[in-house]
Amino acid sequence: MALVQKRWAIILIIAVVAFLLGRLAVRVFMNLLMGGTLFGGNFL
C-alpha cells in the first residue's frame, strides 16, 4: 500500500509544478504580447 501512496504523492507534486509552470508561461506570453515587464517592475 505504501508504494501506491508514494506514487500518488509524486503524481500530485508533478501536477502542481506543471500547473504553476503553465500559469507562468501564459503570463510570460501575455507580457510579450503587451510589451510589459514580467513582474510589473520598471527596469529603466
Secondary structure by P-SEA (a helix, b strand, c coil): caaaaaaaaaaaaaaaaaaaaaaaaaaaaaaaaacccccccccc
